[in-house]
Amino acid sequence: MRFRARITSKRFLELFIQVTATVARLTKVCVLRVSPDRLCFCPTGLLGEAQLWGEVRRRVFHHFCMEGVSEKFNEIYLELVSEHLARAVKNAGSASSLKLQLTNKLRPCLTVVVELASCPGHTRAMVHDLPVRVLPRRWWKECTEPPVWASDVSVYLPALKTLKNMVERMANVGSRVLVEANLNGKLNLSVETDVVTIKSHFKNLGNPPKAVLSMSQGKNPENMVQVQVANRKLLQFFDGQLINPTMALCNILSNTLLHLVLVHDDISLQYFIPAS
């Protein structure tokens, strides 16, 4: 098995820092899945818990070389502490490059090298050897992407900062928040107790073209689809995410799942929150 990758673009360096910091905030331990065309941050949580799935596509890297377990199973699965990786790449924003390499230094490590320009023609490097556990192939099925069923509705999200402020207020009132959306670009968030009800309305958000096209004939686009989720899990998502997405999407599977998707260039984050 071999893996070596390098990022030289300042824009992609900053994005990679944001992604690793987001992963560290949302999950303590993750599996870094190395494939020929991308890196994936895979969930390790228990069934029924909120789960994160992140992808960094190969185009982000100036150099990307890997050889998996075998020609047939051309992947590598590395379990690591998310915060260790986030700390190692934290200072790469002003670096000339960031290198990732699978090494063996008494034990398997993900070696992170941050190259900084010290003076013209010279560089200095900060090297971090992060202990990892190379997962055997029999465990790979435990680290697959959470299933995405056909959602009942998809709607673009409003400004994430606005949503975060709303969810924070609702967290002070109740433990669960009701999320509703329809195919006319409407989104509602509400929390209700015996004493008070708080409800926020957003409209004209728009729906992805595929969602509108897949709408069954005769279905009223004004019909709201809903799911109720734990407020702390939704707030954890808004507190944790650091990227500034070019697209933010909310998918709802009625009374079953809230699926949030953030995309920025060749980087994407998905967060799956089961109904509570």
TISEGU-359953 format. One record per residue (C-alpha): residue number from 1; x, y, z; residue in one letter. Coordinates in nm, 2 decimals, padded with zeros to 4 digits. Last residue first. Example, Ala and Ser with C-alpha at 12.3 -4.5 7.8 and 13.67 -1.06 7.14 Angstrom:
<pts>
{2, {01.37, -00.11, 00.71}, "S"} {1, {01.23, -00.45, 00.78}, "A"} 
</pts>
This chain:
<pts>
{276, {-03.62, 01.16, 01.68}, "S"} {275, {-03.57, 01.15, 01.31}, "A"} {274, {-03.22, 01.06, 01.19}, "P"} {273, {-02.96, 01.33, 01.11}, "I"} {272, {-02.73, 01.27, 00.82}, "F"} {271, {-02.47, 01.53, 00.74}, "Y"} {270, {-02.30, 01.56, 00.40}, "Q"} {269, {-01.99, 01.76, 00.32}, "L"} {268, {-01.85, 01.83, -00.03}, "S"} {267, {-01.52, 01.94, -00.17}, "I"} {266, {-01.44, 01.98, -00.54}, "D"} {265, {-01.58, 02.33, -00.57}, "D"} {264, {-01.77, 02.40, -00.25}, "H"} {263, {-02.07, 02.18, -00.17}, "V"} {262, {-02.27, 02.15, 00.15}, "L"} {261, {-02.54, 01.88, 00.19}, "V"} {260, {-02.79, 01.83, 00.48}, "L"} {259, {-03.00, 01.51, 00.50}, "H"} {258, {-03.28, 01.51, 00.76}, "L"} {257, {-03.42, 01.16, 00.79}, "L"} {256, {-03.73, 00.95, 00.88}, "T"} {255, {-04.05, 01.15, 00.94}, "N"} {254, {-04.07, 01.22, 00.56}, "S"} {253, {-03.73, 01.19, 00.39}, "L"} {252, {-03.61, 01.54, 00.38}, "I"} {251, {-03.33, 01.69, 00.18}, "N"} {250, {-03.17, 02.03, 00.26}, "C"} {249, {-02.91, 02.18, 00.03}, "L"} {248, {-02.63, 02.42, 00.05}, "A"} {247, {-02.44, 02.53, -00.26}, "M"} {246, {-02.14, 02.75, -00.30}, "T"} {245, {-02.05, 02.65, 00.05}, "P"} {244, {-01.84, 02.87, 00.29}, "N"} {243, {-01.67, 02.60, 00.49}, "I"} {242, {-01.66, 02.60, 00.87}, "L"} {241, {-01.92, 02.35, 00.97}, "Q"} {240, {-01.92, 02.26, 01.34}, "G"} {239, {-02.16, 02.50, 01.51}, "D"} {238, {-02.42, 02.45, 01.24}, "F"} {237, {-02.39, 02.07, 01.25}, "F"} {236, {-02.39, 02.06, 01.63}, "Q"} {235, {-02.70, 02.28, 01.63}, "L"} {234, {-02.88, 02.02, 01.43}, "L"} {233, {-02.77, 01.74, 01.66}, "K"} {232, {-02.86, 01.94, 01.97}, "R"} {231, {-03.20, 02.02, 01.84}, "N"} {230, {-03.29, 01.65, 01.80}, "A"} {229, {-03.48, 01.59, 01.48}, "V"} {228, {-03.85, 01.62, 01.37}, "Q"} {227, {-03.91, 01.55, 01.00}, "V"} {226, {-04.16, 01.72, 00.77}, "Q"} {225, {-04.29, 01.73, 00.41}, "V"} {224, {-04.51, 02.03, 00.33}, "M"} {223, {-04.77, 02.01, 00.05}, "N"} {222, {-04.74, 02.33, -00.16}, "E"} {221, {-04.61, 02.14, -00.46}, "P"} {220, {-04.94, 01.95, -00.49}, "N"} {219, {-04.87, 01.61, -00.64}, "K"} {218, {-05.07, 01.55, -00.96}, "G"} {217, {-04.78, 01.40, -01.14}, "Q"} {216, {-04.50, 01.28, -00.91}, "S"} {215, {-04.22, 01.53, -00.85}, "M"} {214, {-03.91, 01.39, -01.02}, "S"} {213, {-03.88, 01.70, -01.23}, "L"} {212, {-03.90, 01.93, -00.93}, "V"} {211, {-03.63, 01.74, -00.74}, "A"} {210, {-03.41, 01.72, -01.04}, "K"} {209, {-03.42, 02.10, -01.09}, "P"} {208, {-03.30, 02.16, -00.73}, "P"} {207, {-03.56, 02.37, -00.54}, "N"} {206, {-03.58, 02.74, -00.48}, "G"} {205, {-03.55, 02.94, -00.16}, "L"} {204, {-03.86, 03.15, -00.24}, "N"} {203, {-03.98, 03.12, 00.12}, "K"} {202, {-03.84, 03.10, 00.47}, "F"} {201, {-04.05, 03.08, 00.78}, "H"} {200, {-03.94, 03.06, 01.14}, "S"} {199, {-04.16, 02.91, 01.42}, "K"} {198, {-04.14, 02.94, 01.80}, "I"} {197, {-04.42, 02.80, 02.02}, "T"} {196, {-04.45, 02.86, 02.39}, "V"} {195, {-04.58, 02.72, 02.72}, "V"} {194, {-04.67, 02.35, 02.65}, "D"} {193, {-04.37, 02.33, 02.42}, "T"} {192, {-04.32, 02.38, 02.05}, "E"} {191, {-04.02, 02.42, 01.82}, "V"} {190, {-04.04, 02.53, 01.46}, "S"} {189, {-03.84, 02.55, 01.14}, "L"} {188, {-04.01, 02.61, 00.81}, "N"} {187, {-03.87, 02.60, 00.45}, "L"} {186, {-04.05, 02.70, 00.13}, "K"} {185, {-03.91, 02.67, -00.22}, "G"} {184, {-04.23, 02.56, -00.39}, "N"} {183, {-04.14, 02.19, -00.37}, "L"} {182, {-04.20, 02.18, 00.00}, "N"} {181, {-04.02, 02.20, 00.33}, "A"} {180, {-04.06, 02.13, 00.70}, "E"} {179, {-03.81, 02.09, 00.99}, "V"} {178, {-03.95, 02.03, 01.34}, "L"} {177, {-03.71, 02.10, 01.62}, "V"} {176, {-03.65, 01.88, 01.93}, "R"} {175, {-03.51, 01.96, 02.27}, "S"} {174, {-03.72, 02.27, 02.34}, "G"} {173, {-03.69, 02.64, 02.43}, "V"} {172, {-03.32, 02.73, 02.46}, "N"} {171, {-03.24, 02.51, 02.16}, "A"} {170, {-03.49, 02.72, 01.96}, "M"} {169, {-03.28, 03.03, 02.00}, "R"} {168, {-02.97, 02.85, 01.88}, "E"} {167, {-03.16, 02.70, 01.59}, "V"} {166, {-03.26, 03.05, 01.47}, "M"} {165, {-02.91, 03.19, 01.50}, "N"} {164, {-02.77, 02.88, 01.31}, "K"} {163, {-03.03, 02.93, 01.03}, "L"} {162, {-02.92, 03.29, 00.98}, "T"} {161, {-02.56, 03.20, 00.97}, "K"} {160, {-02.63, 02.92, 00.72}, "L"} {159, {-02.79, 03.17, 00.48}, "A"} {158, {-03.10, 03.01, 00.33}, "P"} {157, {-03.10, 02.64, 00.24}, "L"} {156, {-03.19, 02.51, -00.11}, "Y"} {155, {-03.48, 02.27, -00.11}, "V"} {154, {-03.53, 01.90, -00.16}, "S"} {153, {-03.84, 01.70, -00.09}, "V"} {152, {-03.96, 01.34, -00.05}, "D"} {151, {-03.60, 01.22, -00.05}, "S"} {150, {-03.49, 00.91, -00.25}, "A"} {149, {-03.29, 00.72, 00.00}, "W"} {148, {-02.93, 00.81, 00.07}, "V"} {147, {-02.75, 00.53, 00.25}, "P"} {146, {-02.46, 00.63, 00.48}, "P"} {145, {-02.14, 00.61, 00.28}, "E"} {144, {-01.95, 00.29, 00.37}, "T"} {143, {-01.72, 00.25, 00.67}, "C"} {142, {-01.85, -00.07, 00.83}, "E"} {141, {-01.82, -00.25, 00.50}, "K"} {140, {-01.45, -00.18, 00.51}, "W"} {139, {-01.40, -00.40, 00.82}, "W"} {138, {-01.32, -00.72, 00.64}, "R"} {137, {-01.07, -00.53, 00.43}, "R"} {136, {-00.84, -00.47, 00.72}, "P"} {135, {-00.83, -00.12, 00.87}, "L"} {134, {-00.49, 00.05, 00.88}, "V"} {133, {-00.48, 00.22, 01.22}, "R"} {132, {-00.33, 00.56, 01.22}, "V"} {131, {-00.07, 00.74, 01.43}, "P"} {130, {-00.01, 01.10, 01.31}, "L"} {129, {00.35, 01.19, 01.22}, "D"} {128, {00.36, 01.57, 01.20}, "H"} {127, {00.64, 01.75, 01.01}, "V"} {126, {00.68, 02.12, 00.99}, "M"} {125, {00.90, 02.22, 00.70}, "A"} {124, {01.12, 02.51, 00.63}, "R"} {123, {01.17, 02.66, 00.29}, "T"} {122, {01.45, 02.85, 00.11}, "H"} {121, {01.48, 03.03, -00.23}, "G"} {120, {01.36, 03.36, -00.09}, "P"} {119, {01.33, 03.34, 00.29}, "C"} {118, {01.13, 03.12, 00.53}, "S"} {117, {00.88, 02.98, 00.28}, "A"} {116, {00.67, 02.72, 00.48}, "L"} {115, {00.62, 02.36, 00.38}, "E"} {114, {00.36, 02.17, 00.60}, "V"} {113, {00.43, 01.80, 00.60}, "V"} {112, {00.17, 01.56, 00.73}, "V"} {111, {00.27, 01.20, 00.79}, "T"} {110, {-00.02, 00.96, 00.82}, "L"} {109, {00.14, 00.69, 01.04}, "C"} {108, {00.16, 00.31, 01.06}, "P"} {107, {00.38, 00.19, 01.35}, "R"} {106, {00.75, 00.19, 01.42}, "L"} {105, {00.76, 00.48, 01.17}, "K"} {104, {00.57, 00.34, 00.87}, "N"} {103, {00.45, 00.60, 00.63}, "T"} {102, {00.13, 00.70, 00.45}, "L"} {101, {00.19, 01.05, 00.30}, "Q"} {100, {00.01, 01.38, 00.30}, "L"} {99, {00.19, 01.69, 00.18}, "K"} {98, {00.09, 02.06, 00.22}, "L"} {97, {00.24, 02.33, 00.00}, "S"} {96, {00.37, 02.69, 00.00}, "S"} {95, {00.23, 02.74, 00.34}, "A"} {94, {00.03, 03.05, 00.46}, "S"} {93, {-00.29, 02.85, 00.52}, "G"} {92, {-00.10, 02.54, 00.63}, "A"} {91, {-00.11, 02.64, 01.00}, "N"} {90, {-00.41, 02.42, 01.09}, "K"} {89, {-00.29, 02.12, 00.89}, "V"} {88, {-00.15, 01.93, 01.19}, "A"} {87, {-00.42, 02.05, 01.43}, "R"} {86, {-00.70, 01.93, 01.20}, "A"} {85, {-00.53, 01.59, 01.16}, "L"} {84, {-00.49, 01.53, 01.53}, "H"} {83, {-00.85, 01.66, 01.59}, "E"} {82, {-00.99, 01.38, 01.37}, "S"} {81, {-00.82, 01.10, 01.56}, "V"} {80, {-00.74, 00.83, 01.30}, "L"} {79, {-00.87, 00.52, 01.12}, "E"} {78, {-00.70, 00.47, 00.78}, "L"} {77, {-00.88, 00.28, 00.50}, "Y"} {76, {-00.69, 00.22, 00.18}, "I"} {75, {-00.84, 00.15, -00.16}, "E"} {74, {-00.77, -00.05, -00.48}, "N"} {73, {-00.95, -00.36, -00.40}, "F"} {72, {-00.90, -00.55, -00.73}, "K"} {71, {-00.55, -00.43, -00.79}, "E"} {70, {-00.47, -00.50, -00.43}, "S"} {69, {-00.46, -00.33, -00.09}, "V"} {68, {-00.45, 00.01, -00.25}, "G"} {67, {-00.18, 00.20, -00.45}, "E"} {66, {-00.19, 00.57, -00.43}, "M"} {65, {-00.05, 00.88, -00.60}, "C"} {64, {-00.19, 01.24, -00.60}, "F"} {63, {00.00, 01.55, -00.70}, "H"} {62, {-00.14, 01.90, -00.74}, "H"} {61, {-00.44, 01.79, -00.52}, "F"} {60, {-00.78, 01.95, -00.53}, "V"} {59, {-00.86, 01.77, -00.85}, "R"} {58, {-00.85, 01.44, -00.66}, "R"} {57, {-01.19, 01.51, -00.49}, "R"} {56, {-01.22, 01.58, -00.13}, "V"} {55, {-01.53, 01.41, 00.02}, "E"} {54, {-01.70, 01.43, 00.36}, "G"} {53, {-01.96, 01.21, 00.52}, "W"} {52, {-02.09, 01.29, 00.87}, "L"} {51, {-02.33, 01.09, 01.08}, "Q"} {50, {-02.60, 01.17, 01.33}, "A"} {49, {-02.66, 00.87, 01.55}, "E"} {48, {-02.91, 00.59, 01.48}, "G"} {47, {-02.64, 00.33, 01.40}, "L"} {46, {-02.33, 00.41, 01.60}, "L"} {45, {-02.07, 00.65, 01.48}, "G"} {44, {-01.76, 00.57, 01.27}, "T"} {43, {-01.84, 00.79, 00.98}, "P"} {42, {-01.61, 00.83, 00.67}, "C"} {41, {-01.39, 01.12, 00.56}, "F"} {40, {-01.34, 01.05, 00.20}, "C"} {39, {-01.03, 01.12, -00.02}, "L"} {38, {-01.08, 01.11, -00.39}, "R"} {37, {-01.02, 00.96, -00.74}, "D"} {36, {-00.80, 00.66, -00.68}, "P"} {35, {-00.95, 00.60, -00.33}, "S"} {34, {-00.82, 00.68, 00.02}, "V"} {33, {-01.08, 00.64, 00.29}, "R"} {32, {-00.99, 00.84, 00.60}, "L"} {31, {-01.18, 00.69, 00.88}, "V"} {30, {-01.30, 00.91, 01.16}, "C"} {29, {-01.26, 00.96, 01.54}, "V"} {28, {-01.39, 01.25, 01.74}, "K"} {27, {-01.66, 01.35, 01.50}, "T"} {26, {-01.84, 01.68, 01.43}, "L"} {25, {-01.58, 01.94, 01.54}, "R"} {24, {-01.28, 01.74, 01.40}, "A"} {23, {-01.47, 01.70, 01.06}, "V"} {22, {-01.52, 02.07, 01.04}, "T"} {21, {-01.15, 02.14, 01.12}, "A"} {20, {-01.05, 01.89, 00.85}, "T"} {19, {-01.28, 02.06, 00.60}, "V"} {18, {-01.17, 02.41, 00.68}, "Q"} {17, {-00.80, 02.32, 00.65}, "I"} {16, {-00.87, 02.15, 00.32}, "F"} {15, {-01.05, 02.46, 00.19}, "L"} {14, {-00.76, 02.69, 00.29}, "E"} {13, {-00.52, 02.46, 00.11}, "L"} {12, {-00.75, 02.45, -00.19}, "F"} {11, {-00.74, 02.83, -00.23}, "R"} {10, {-00.37, 02.85, -00.17}, "K"} {9, {-00.31, 02.59, -00.44}, "S"} {8, {-00.01, 02.36, -00.36}, "T"} {7, {-00.17, 02.05, -00.23}, "I"} {6, {00.03, 01.73, -00.22}, "R"} {5, {-00.06, 01.36, -00.21}, "A"} {4, {00.12, 01.03, -00.13}, "R"} {3, {-00.03, 00.69, -00.06}, "F"} {2, {00.12, 00.35, -00.09}, "R"} {1, {00.00, 00.00, 00.00}, "M"} 
</pts>
